[in-house]
Amino acid sequence: MTGDTSQDTRPARLREALGALAPVALDVIDDSHRHRNHPGAADGRGHFRVRIVSEQFEGLNRIKRHQLVFSLVDELMKTDIHALQIDAKTPSEVE
């Protein structure tokens, strides 16, 4: 991670961090524009939605999947992300 907190690079850094899960599908949606006046985002951190499909979620319940995702984006939560909505599935769940 570069430490660059410009809005243009945040989705790319989020994708890079989640690449550790070897996703077969990954969508990163920046919803920050919908929360411009949100008091919690006053420090410039953004709101994101992530849809990720990975075999590494096999055998994990929803909470464990979210914990795994959050463990990978921990530093970004401190610098770039105010809110993160996660939709984490296995390949068999989307077929």
Backbone torsions as a table, in degrees:
resi	resn	phi	psi	omega
1	MET	NA	142.1	-171.4
2	THR	-91.7	-18.4	-175.1
3	GLY	85.6	-5.0	176.7
4	ASP	-75.0	118.2	-176.9
5	THR	-101.2	19.1	178.3
6	SER	-64.0	144.2	-176.0
7	GLN	-60.8	-31.1	-177.2
8	ASP	-67.2	-28.0	-175.6
9	THR	-97.0	-10.6	-177.5
10	ARG	-60.1	-48.4	178.6
11	PRO	-60.2	-37.2	179.2
12	ALA	-65.4	-41.2	179.1
13	ARG	-68.5	-34.6	176.2
14	LEU	-65.2	-44.8	176.6
15	ARG	-60.9	-42.1	-179.9
16	GLU	-60.9	-46.0	-179.5
17	ALA	-63.4	-40.3	-178.1
18	LEU	-78.3	-10.6	175.8
19	GLY	-60.0	-21.7	178.0
20	ALA	-62.4	-19.4	179.0
21	LEU	-87.9	2.5	-177.7
22	ALA	46.1	57.0	-175.4
23	PRO	-67.0	143.5	173.0
24	VAL	-87.5	-16.3	173.5
25	ALA	-152.0	140.1	179.8
26	LEU	-151.7	120.7	173.8
27	ASP	-119.6	129.7	175.3
28	VAL	-118.0	117.3	-177.8
29	ILE	-112.6	122.0	179.3
30	ASP	-90.4	108.2	179.1
31	ASP	-100.0	15.1	-175.5
32	SER	-56.7	-36.5	-178.4
33	HIS	-61.6	-23.7	-179.5
34	ARG	-83.2	-6.4	-175.4
35	HIS	-127.6	26.8	-174.6
36	ARG	-52.2	-41.2	-176.2
37	ASN	-99.3	14.0	179.4
38	HIS	-68.9	123.0	-176.0
39	PRO	-56.9	-36.0	-178.1
40	GLY	-68.9	-19.7	-179.0
41	ALA	-101.8	12.9	-177.7
42	ALA	-61.5	-22.1	-179.2
43	ASP	-83.4	4.2	175.4
44	GLY	96.6	-6.8	178.2
45	ARG	-73.1	152.9	-171.8
46	GLY	-104.6	172.3	176.6
47	HIS	-109.1	127.3	-176.8
48	PHE	-133.3	151.3	169.5
49	ARG	-117.3	138.2	179.2
50	VAL	-126.0	127.5	170.2
51	ARG	-113.6	115.7	-174.8
52	ILE	-132.6	136.6	177.3
53	VAL	-120.7	122.1	-177.4
54	SER	-149.2	142.0	175.1
55	GLU	-65.4	-21.6	-178.7
56	GLN	-69.1	-8.8	176.4
57	PHE	-87.7	-7.8	179.4
58	GLU	-55.3	131.7	177.2
59	GLY	79.7	-1.4	179.7
60	LEU	-102.8	137.8	174.6
61	ASN	-77.6	176.2	-175.3
62	ARG	-58.4	-42.8	-178.7
63	ILE	-63.9	-44.6	179.8
64	LYS	-64.1	-37.7	177.1
65	ARG	-62.1	-46.2	-179.9
66	HIS	-64.6	-40.8	177.9
67	GLN	-61.0	-39.2	178.5
68	LEU	-63.4	-45.9	178.5
69	VAL	-61.7	-48.2	-179.1
70	PHE	-62.5	-32.5	178.5
71	SER	-64.8	-29.9	-179.4
72	LEU	-81.9	-24.1	-177.3
73	VAL	-110.9	16.5	-175.5
74	ASP	-51.7	-49.7	-179.1
75	GLU	-64.2	-37.5	179.2
76	LEU	-67.1	-29.2	177.6
77	MET	-65.4	-25.8	-179.5
78	LYS	-84.9	-22.9	-172.3
79	THR	-121.1	-32.4	-169.3
80	ASP	-124.4	-25.9	-171.5
81	ILE	-115.4	125.9	173.7
82	HIS	-93.3	-41.0	-178.4
83	ALA	-140.5	140.5	-178.9
84	LEU	-136.7	116.8	175.7
85	GLN	-97.6	129.3	-173.1
86	ILE	-119.9	130.4	169.7
87	ASP	-120.1	100.8	-173.8
88	ALA	-114.2	121.1	-177.6
89	LYS	-132.3	162.4	172.4
90	THR	-92.2	161.5	178.0
91	PRO	-57.5	-37.6	-179.8
92	SER	-67.4	-21.8	179.3
93	GLU	-81.2	-12.6	-179.7
94	VAL	-111.4	-2.5	-179.2
95	GLU	-75.5	NA	NA
